[in-house]
Amino acid sequence: MRAYWSVFSARFRTLLQYRAAAMAGVATQLFWGLIRMMIFAAFYASSDAPQPMTYPEVVTYVWLGQGMLLLVMFGADPEVGGMIRSGTVAYELARPLDLYRLWYCRALAARTAPTLLRMAPVFLIAGLFFGLQAPASFTCAGLWLLATAAAVLLGAALATVLTISLFWTIAGEGITRLVSGSIFILSGMIVPLPLFPDWLQPVLTFLPFRGMADTPFRIYLGHIPPTDAVWAVAHQLAWAAGLVLVGRVLLARGLRRLVVQGG
């Protein structure tokens, strides 16, 4: 396991160097967070119907989403894509490492390092000036951290599947745009999932995407009580394990059809 930790650590440290980009991202996310607050303020002001979440809960949900946005930003690993197109992926195959674990560790670093750079400034500013509430309780805070860790594992598993798909799509632009848009909607990053129609709730509850944003956010708010949070985290981990299995199957098939430089 030391080799895989070294891969993760090296990738993590590399991504931590992009501090100027992170600060620019913080400004962008604060801007869009304020825009979304105004949209939901108009919605709540114009609606007399009872809503499953209060406006202050939605504001906190929005800022959690802005702080943790990069957990849900998906795409195939561009460096792996370049290696597949150039044929240098052969060097990856020659390493005395499990290829899936290697790419999964890279995906873990890509989910965590950029998020950590942006999350603290966004949370600090939003908490001081824009209505971000503290966790509902110390228990909810601990369970939120657990659910966030599970969301990282789930997101890395899905990102690795997208990377493996490059064996078939080469560029990966089409599937990245399709999957990213779907995840943004179905994870709750656009509209909190409790605000979706009742008939759609069973589908949203079953799909894995809620585990990337909605589950940790609602645990933070206490909207998912601690007694149910364990099952919500189990849902995240079950989908993560399933996507790991899918990724390994796809990788085995992709390697069987891989042609490098005509050989």
N, C-alpha and C positions, 0 to 999 in steps of 0.2 A: 504493500500500500504506500510505501514511502515514495515510490516513483510517481504515483498519481497525485500525491500531495504536493510533490515538487512541481508538477505540471500546473496544478491549480494555483499554487503560490506564485509561480513565475508569471502566469497570466494575470492574476489578481494585482500584483505589484505593477505590471505594465499598464493596466487600465487605470490605476490610481494616479498615473502621471498626467492625465488629461483634466487638470483642475480648472483651467480657463474655460474649457468646454462645459464643465460641470456648472460653473458659476453662470454662464450664459443660459444653460438649461434651467437653472433655478429661477432666473428672471422670467423666462418664457413660461414656466409652469405657474409662477405666481400670477402672471397676467391672465392665463387661461383659467386658473382657479377663480379669479375675481369675475371673469365673464360668466362662468358656470354658476357662481353664487347669484349673480343678477338674474340669470335665466330661471333658476329655481325659486328665487324670491318672487318673481312675477307669476310663476305657476301657483305658488301657495297663496299669493294675494288674490288671484282670480278664481280660485277653486273653493267652494264651500263643502265639498265632499270630504269625509274623514280619510286621512291618508295613513298608510301603515308605518310611516316614519315622520317624525316631527321635522320642522325646518332646521332647527339647530343640529339634529342628528344628520340630516342631509349635508349640511355645511361641513361637519366633521368628516363625513364619508368622502366628500369632494376633496378635502385637503389630504386625507390619507391617500387617495388615488393620485393626487399630484405629487406627493412625496415619494410614492412607491411606483411611479409610472413605468420605470424601466424594467420592473418585474414582468410587465405585460407587453413590452415592446418586443415583437418577435420577428425573426428572420433567420435564414440559414447563416452559418458562420462564414463570413466573406473570405477569410483566409483559406478555409478548407475548399470553398468554391474555386478560388484561384488555383489551388493545388490540383483540383480535379481537372480544370480546364487546361492547365499547362502540363499535366502528367507527373508533376512532382509529388503527387499523392503516393507514388510508389515508395517514397522515403518513409511515409507514415506506416505503410504496410511492412517495411523492413525493420521497424522498431520492435524490440522484444517486449511489447506491451499489448494489452488487449485494446483494440482500436475503439470499441464502443466506450470503454471506460475513459480512454484518452479524450475523446470528443465530449463526453459527458462532463468531465472535469473542466474543460474549456468553457462549456456552456454554463456551469455553475459560477465560474469566475465572472463571466460576462453578465450574469444576472445580479451579482452581489456588489462588485466594486463600484460600478457607476451609480447604483442605487444608494449606496452608503454615502457617496460624495454629495448627492443632491438631497437626500432625505432629511438630514439634520437641519440645514438652513431653511428648507421649506417648512418643516414642523415648527422651528423656532419662530419664524416671522408670522406664520399663520396662527400660532398659539398666542402670540403677543397682540396681534392687531386684527385678525380676520376670523375669529370665532372657532378655531380648532379646540375642541374640548379634550380634557384628560380622559384616560380610560375610565370606564364605569366603576371599576374596582381594581384592587391589586391582583385579585384572581383573574379578572378579565385581561389585565396587562400581561400576566404571565402566559395565559392561554393565547393571547394575540401573538406574542413572540414565537410560541410553538407553531401556531398556524402559519405565521409568516415563513418560518423555516420550511414547513411542509410545502408552502406555495413556491419557494425557491426550488425545491426538489422536483415538484410537478412541472414548473416552467422549464427547468433544464432538460427534463425528459422530453417535453414537446419540442423544444428548440433542437435537440439532438435528432429527433425524427425528421425535422425540416432539413437539417444538414445532410442527413443520409439520403433524403429525396434528391439531392444534387446528382446522385449517380444516374438518375433518369432525366432530370430537367436541365442540368448543366448550369444555366443562369440562375434559376430559382426565383425570378422576379414574380412570375404569375402566382405561384403557390404562396409566396411570402405576403403579397398584397391581399390575397383571398383570406388566408388564415389570420393575418393581423387584424383586418377589419372585423371578421367574425368574432375573434377573441375580445376585442374592445367592446363590442356590443353585449356579448353573452357573459362577460366576466363582471359587468357592472361598472366599468370605467366611464361609460357614457351616461347611463341612467342607472341609479341604484336598482338592483334586481327586485326588491320588494315593491317597487312602483310599477312593475310590469303587470299585465293582466293576470287574473287568477288562473285562467285556463292554461297559461303558459308556465306557471310556477313548477309543476311536476317535471317538465322537460328541463328547465333551468336548474332544478335541484339535482337531477341525475347527471347532467353533462359535467365534464371536468373543469370547465372554464370558470365557474363560480369560485373554485378553490384557489384561483390565482389572485383574486381581489376581494370579491364579495364576502367570502367566508372569514378571512382575517379582519376585515373592516367591521363586520357586524359583531364579531366576538369582542373587538375593542369597544364598541358602543354598548355592549351588553344586550344587543338586539337578539343575538343567539346566546341564551343563558349558559352558564358554565356546565350545567347538567347535560346540555345537548352539544357542547363544544367538542367533547371527546369524539362523538360520532362524526361531527363535521371534519375534524382533523383526520379521522380514519378514512373518510371519503376521499380526502386529498391524497393520502398515502396509497390508497388502493388504486386510484387512477394513475399515480406516479409509477407504481409497480407495473401496471398494465401497459403504460406507454414505453417503459423500459423494455418489456418483453416484445412489444411491436417493433421497437427500434432495432433490437437484436435480430429479429427475423428479417426485417428489411435489409439490414446491413449484410447478413449472410447472402441474401439473394443479389444484392447489389455488387458484392465482391465477385460473385460467380460470373457476372456479365461485364465486369469492368475490363476495358481495353486501354492500356497505357502506351501511347506513342506507337500504335499499330501492333504491339506485341502481346 
